[in-house]
Amino acid sequence: MAVANELERKFAPKPTVATPANGSSVDPQRGAEERRRLRTMMLIRSFEEMTYREYTKPGQKIGGFCHLYSGQEAIAVGTSALFDKKRDYLINGYRCHGHSLALGMDPRVGFAELFGKATGCSKGKGGSMHFFDASVGNNGGHGIVGGQLPLGAGMAFAQWYKKTGGVTFTFMGDGAINQGTHNEALNLASLYKLPCIFVVENNGVAMGTQIERHSAEKDLAERGCGYNMPHRNVDGNDIDTVIAEFGKAVERGRAGEGPSYLVANTYRFRGHSMSDAMKYRTKDEMEQAKLRDPISLYEVRLREKGLLTEAQIEQMQEEISAEINSAVQQADADPHPPLEDRFEDILAEKYPYQPK
Ligand SMILES: Cc1ncc(C[n+]2csc(CCOP(=O)(O)OP(=O)(O)O)c2C)c(N)n1
């Protein structure tokens, strides 16, 4: 199956170094973790590109809004390298497929959610914007821009109150920082020294509105000023930088020193949602962005370090293609939720709400 391979290859620059032609000269254990990270980024890309195909083909089986993460993978996978599933939390906007896969969601479960099937992560009732898996601390995607920020601060409050040592990654887009919730959440999180890591995934546009047209301050890390917490820009296309910089924020949070504000600068290769002709972009801008594709950058780096061979990358691509194809087929064959369950899981049954 060539689709996923082609799409991955499309963005990949030719490696600039001579690399071993097969796995014989590479110790299979050396670099295993790095190759796993690369593989997860590739898996996310393939999942998203397959989602694009499924959404746009005749007889479309995916309904509702759908926002793809292609181009931003290093941020989610870098986060997952630091994430402790037993005590950390993650909360997100609606561009949430990549983070869920990075935390280990089975692609079949993801496609089932997109297809509205009972086996989906939200039993097929949430769709693209509501990928959740509370069992690993994934508190999901949220459709209201900026709505997740106070929730993230609240979850970090619970971690602080219960002294769990956990941290909460609260993701948002660059557009979300203009919401009032941004001010409220950052202020309280810092005032109470909550273990909240605010991550702005700055892909340069809020829908089609460039930063220059939506933020009075162009350096978005500066938007963290005034909250008495570390605030900095991070290269969001470089997974090693993401891990190093986010890692400092994790340490700070776990040590009870309070929140951090990180602006991960990146680019999205697809439109905002599925009906976006991207007229706000030039061809030149897109070409330049592809040169900094996070997957290609990491692939080249691993090759240069002798941690990856041509044979290994080809094997990964083949495995991922098979995995994604099989996930789509299985999800497609899965059942829809029974009609009588249509009002289940929609509203809290009990009022006032009784926590278990
Ligand atoms: C409160 C609210 N206002 C408007 C919208 C419509 N809307 C959906 S996405 C979006 C742009 C957000 O862009 P950004 O925060 O940069 O996130 P990205 O899509 O780049 O991940 C807008 C305005 C919404 N969902 N919620």
The ligand as a Gaussian input file, in Angstrom:
#p B3LYP/6-31G(d) Opt

LIG

1 1
 C      -14.888000      30.466000      21.526000
 C      -14.729000      30.083000      20.082000
 N      -14.671000      31.053000      19.152000
 C      -14.528000      30.727000      17.844000
 C      -14.441000      29.404000      17.466000
 C      -14.231000      29.054000      15.980000
 N      -12.862000      28.638000      15.789000
 C      -12.560000      27.332000      15.702000
 S      -10.949000      27.094000      15.507000
 C      -10.598000      28.728000      15.514000
 C       -9.184000      29.232000      15.330000
 C       -8.259000      28.832000      16.429000
 O       -6.936000      28.807000      15.985000
 P       -5.720000      28.413000      16.888000
 O       -6.041000      28.690000      18.324000
 O       -4.519000      29.067000      16.347000
 O       -5.609000      26.839000      16.794000
 P       -5.188000      25.904000      15.588000
 O       -6.444000      25.644000      14.813000
 O       -4.144000      26.581000      14.791000
 O       -4.711000      24.646000      16.195000
 C      -11.762000      29.454000      15.659000
 C      -11.807000      30.918000      15.701000
 C      -14.521000      28.435000      18.471000
 N      -14.438000      27.131000      18.196000
 N      -14.625000      28.780000      19.777000

